Amino acid sequence: MTHLDGIPLIQLEQVSKVYGQFKEPVAALRDVSLVIERGEFVSIMGPSGSGKSTLLNILGLLDRPSHGAYLLEGVDVTTLKDGELARVRRDHFGFIFQSYNLFPELTAMENVEVPMIYAGVRKRERKERARALLEHVGLGHRLHHRPLELSGGEQQRVAIARALANSPTLLLADEPTGNLPSEQGRMVMETVAGLNRMGMTVIVVTHDPDVARWGTRLVTLRDGQLVADEPIPEAERHRPDEEAGYHAQTG
C-alpha cells in the first residue's frame, strides 16, 4: 500500500460486528462509519461493553467485520485473505496493549527485535534499530533488563518501542495506561503524543477521560453505535512536555 493524496488513511462504511451467529447473536458494533486521516490522534471512549475494543480489533485487522467495508488507503481489506491481512498488519500497524504482552524470558532489546525477526530484518540491523528505539523512549539504560526487572511504565515503553520496530503507518493502543500509576501513565502518554507530533497516526481506546485528552479528536461509542465524533477543544487538551516522552530515566 502506498500513500495516495486525497484518500483517507482509514474509512469505515457501515461496519457491524455480530458474535454468536449460531446461538444468541450479540451485536458488538452497529453500522459504524468513520474516517481517520493521516496524522490524527483519535481517542475512542465509551462505557464497558460499548464496542471500543471490538472497533480497535477491526481497525488493526485482528478481527473481521460481519458487515460493511473497511478501506485502508483506499483498499477494501475485508476482501483480503488471511495471509495478506497478516502482511498488511505486520507492515502497517503497531500495537500497544494494557498488559504489555512482553516475553518475560527476553531482554528489552530482544523483545523489540521480535517483530523485525518476523519481517526478515538482518540481525545487525535489527539490533541497531532496537537499541535506537529504546533510547528514543528513554530506556537506553535498560537494554538488557528483562520485564520483571522493569517498572510497569518501563515495560509499557518497551512495548511502544516494539510497536515501532517495523516503522508502522498507524499506532493502535488499547487502554495503554490501565495498569499504571498516574505518573507512569503520563510518561507513556507523553511518548505516544510525541510520536503523533512527529506525524504518526495514533488511535487510543480508553475509559479514562484524562487519557482521552491527549488526543485531538474524541469518538464516543455506546451500545455498539457511534454516538459522537468531535474535536477535543485545544483548551482541554494536554500540553505535552517536548522532552518528557523521550529522555526520562525513571518510571
N, C-alpha and C positions, 0 to 999 in steps of 0.2 A: 504494500500500500504506500502511496506517495501523497505528499501534501498537494491538495488541489484548492486553488483560490476560489472563494465564494461557496465552497461546500463545507457545511459544519463538520466538526470532528465527530460528533455523535448526534444521531437523530432517531428517536424512538417514535413509532407511529402506532398508536392504539395497542400497546403491548399489554397482554394479560398473562398471568401465570396461575394455573389451576393444578392443585395437588390432589391425589386420591381419586382420579377419574373413575376408577373401577369400584370405589366404595362410596363414601360420602364426600363429594367434591368440596374442596376448600379453595376459594379464590384469594390467593395471596396478593395479586395485583389485578387491577381492573382498568383496562383501556387507558394506560398511561402514555401520554405523548410528551416528549421532552426534547429540546435542542440544547446542546452544550458546545460552545465554541472553543477553539484552541486558546489556551492561556487563562481560562476561567478558573476560579476557586469556588466550587459549589458545595455548600453544606446541605445535607439531607437529614431532616428531623421528622419525628412522629412518635406517638406512643408505642409501647410494646405491642407487637403483632400488626403494626401498620403496613408492613411490607418493605421496610427500609433495607434490610439485609438481602431480601429477595431481589430487589431492584439492583443493588450493588453487584450481586452474583450474576445477574443477567448482563449488566454493563461490562463486567470483567470476563464474560464468556465462560464463567464457571457453571452456568445453567442456561437452558434454552427457554425462551418464552413459549407458552402454549398457543398464543395467537399474536398477530401483529408483526411488524417489521422492525429490525434494528439495523440501521445504516451506520457503518463506521467508515468515515472518509468516503461516503457515497456508495459503499459496497454493502449489500444486504448479507450480513454474516449469519443470519438464520438459515441460509441455504447451504452453508459450508459443511463439509464432512468433519468428523471428529479430529482427524489428523491435521486438517487445515486450520481448524479452530485452535488446536494446541499450538501450532506455529504462530498464529496471529497473537495469541495470548502471551507467548514467550517473548515475541519481538516488540509488542506494543504496550504491555501493561506491567506495572509494578504494584505489588500488593503489600499492605500493612494490616496486620490483624491484632485484635485486642490481646491475644495470648502469645504474641511474638512469633511462635512457631519456629524457634531456632532448634538446631540439632544439638542436644546437650553435650555430646562427646566431641564436638568440633570447636575449635577456637573461633574468635570473632572473624578473623581473616578467612578461615576455612568456610564458615557459614556464608560469607559474602561471595565466595568463589563458586558456590554450588550452582546458581543459575548459569554462570558462564561455562561450567563444565558441560551442562546440557546443551548449551549453544555452540559447543565445539571450539571455544576460545583456547588458545595455546597457554600452557602452564605459566610461562614467564609473564605474558601479557595480563592474564587474569590475576596473578599475584600483585603486579604493579597497580592494576586498577582497584583491587580490593583494598590495598593499603591507602591509595589516594582517596577512595570513598570514605573509609573510616576516619581518615584525617579530616575530611571535609565536614563530617558530622561531629567533630570534636573528640574522636576516640583514638587518636594516634598513639596514645599511651596504653591502650587496651588491646592491641592487635592480637596478642597470644593468650588472652584470657578466655576461659570457657564461660558459657552463660551463667552458671551458678556462682561464678566469681564476679559477676557484674550486678549492678543495681537494676531495678526494673526499667528506669529511664535509659540506662545504658543499653540494656537488651533491646529496647524498642528502637534506639538509634542504630544499633547493628541491623535490625530488621529493615530500617529505612535504607541503609547503605546497600543491603542485599536487594531491596526492591529496585534500586537504581542501577544494578550491575549491568543490565543489558540495554541501558540508555532508553528507557521506555518513553512512549508518547504521553502516557497518562498514568498518574499515581492514584490508586484507589485505597482508601483507608476505612476500616470497619471498627469503630469505637477505639481509635488508636491510643487514647489516654485512659481507657476504662479501668485498668488495673494499677494506675499510677497515682502517687500523691500529687497534690496540685502543682508544686514547684517543678517536679519532674515532668508532669504533663505539659506545663507551659514550655519547658525546654524542647520537648518533642514537637509541639505545635510551632514554635519558633523555627525549627528546622524545616518543617513542612511549608510554612509560609515563605521562608527564604527560597525554597525551590520554586514556588509559584512566582515569586518576584523575578526569578531568572527565566521565566517563560514556560515552566511545566504546568500542564493542566492537572488540577487536583480535584478529586471528589471525596468528601469525608462524610461518612454516616455516623451520627452521634445522637445521644439522648440529652446531651448537656448543652444548654443554650450558650454557656461561656465558651465552649469549644466551637460551636457553630459560628460565633462572632469573629473567628479568624478568617472566615470566607468573605466573599463579596456578593454572594447570592444565596438565598435560602429557599430550598424546595421542601415543602411540607406534605407528608402523606398521612392519610387516616383511612383505616379500613380498606387498604389496598388501592386507594384512589389519590391522585394528586389534587390537593385542595388549595394549595397556594404556591406561587413561584414569583419571587420578588427580590429586588436588590436589597442588600443589607446597607442601611444608610451609613455613610462614611463616619459620621459622628459616633456610631455604635460599634464600629469595628475595632478589633485590637490593632494597636500600632506596634508591630514587632521591632524589637531591638535588632539593628542591622547585623550585629556581631553574635548575639547570644546563641543562635541556632548552629553556629559553625565552630566556635572556638572554646566553648565551655569545657572545662576539665573535670566537672563534678556532676552528680545527679544520676 
